[in-house]
Amino acid sequence: MTQLQQPIKFAYWVPNVSGGLVVSNIEQRTDWSYDYNVRLAQAAEKNGFEYALTQIRFTAGYGAENQHESVSFSHALLAKTEKLKVIAAILPGPWKPALAAKQLATIDYLTEGRIAINVVSGWFRGEFDAIGEEWPEHDQRYVRSEEFIRTLKGIWTTDNYSFDGKYYQFQNYTLKPKPLQKPHIEVFQGGSSRAARDMASRVSDWYFTNGNTVEEIQKQVEDIRTKAKANNHHVKIGVNAFIIARDTEEEAKAVLREIIDKANTEAVNAFGDATREAGAASPEQQGNWAKSSFEDLVQYNDGFKTNLIGTPQQIAERIVALKNVGVDLILSGFLHFIEEVEYFGEKVLPLVRQLELQQEKEIEIQAKSA
Ligand SMILES: Cc1cc2nc3c(=O)[nH]c(=O)nc-3n(C[C@H](O)[C@H](O)[C@H](O)COP(=O)(O)O)c2cc1C
């Protein structure tokens, strides 16, 4: 089956940090509590979402005052769901690969193979300083993350594992039991800089990127897939989008306007400063947020730029356009999570599947007549 024939997948951001997914004082019915998140996870798996992504913050950033830890929160959501895979954010530095490999292997057993991880390389220096963690410069953080991913995969798949890296060393180490998932637990990564793309093209199973236009996403996909091919590696692509689906386009656009008009200006500006500091050492200036405006930063992973804002039909067409440039998964955020995940499942997803089917038939007809 070609990639175009695979149904596009959907993930959602777990609101395990307070304040929802937008840095705005607009009313939000999203809540960071466990109870809310369990109901959301159950609604999401009923409504066609295959994955949920938790976030990791050690200190408050962009006004998100409270943050539950990602791995334990992911495990707790897995315990209350049946099919959903939960991707736990992991930050090399605070996490060491030996502990992560062991902890995740156990969770894999406890949840019948439904845990995944998102290795993130960090953007908030203040957070690292506050917890006494070293803050290597931008590209060095990716050297460390790549070693982190290589060692996890090594430990998960090999007995008597040895590794002699700059950041991590292993000698003749055998983890037992190994994870249930084969060949290993899925590894996602987040970031868009050259270092991030190069890492994805060598070691990650999935590349997560900030929201962007179809044209810009296409450039990233082509860059990564070309490099990955040269490395004999396959990597799948996930793109962030803040989805505002409403019965009319006017309603959807009005919601976006209100989110931006009510932005928490101080928190958005502080976030903008932190991201500039984080990306300063990314030599080519192509990292996440390199070109983000104030309005873009109100959704902290540029989710408005993907423009999944409009009617179900408009959104479905734009999702299929992303799929057609090589995107495998949409990572979605919503204003009022539970009710909007349900609206998405009822109104948008069937249209996406219909468009995919139509496209598949057209490809078959073309193939027959060729
Ligand atoms: C989908 C996605 C999820 C992320 N989740 C987190 C997170 O939970 N915690 C965190 O500190 N950073 C997170 N990041 C930010 C990354 O750590 C990284 O700093 C950022 O993407 C900038 O990387 P770049 O300079 O390579 O573009 C995430 C990034 C993306 C794209």
The ligand as an ORCA input file, in Angstrom:
! r2SCAN-3c Opt
* xyz 0 1
  C       5.114     18.672     18.788
  C       6.143     19.247     19.712
  C       6.040     18.989     21.074
  C       6.956     19.535     21.971
  N       6.814     19.276     23.298
  C       7.682     19.799     24.174
  C       7.590     19.526     25.558
  O       6.690     18.831     26.007
  N       8.499     20.079     26.387
  C       9.524     20.882     25.929
  O      10.313     21.351     26.729
  N       9.637     21.161     24.614
  C       8.759     20.642     23.733
  N       8.903     20.925     22.397
  C       9.945     21.875     21.949
  C      11.255     21.212     21.576
  O      11.880     20.806     22.762
  C      12.229     22.172     20.862
  O      12.840     22.981     21.798
  C      11.592     23.114     19.925
  O      10.770     22.406     19.062
  C      12.637     23.913     19.141
  O      13.455     23.065     18.429
  P      14.253     23.527     17.138
  O      15.141     24.650     17.548
  O      15.007     22.304     16.725
  O      13.254     23.912     16.094
  C       7.996     20.375     21.479
  C       8.103     20.618     20.113
  C       7.188     20.081     19.225
  C       7.308     20.371     17.760
*
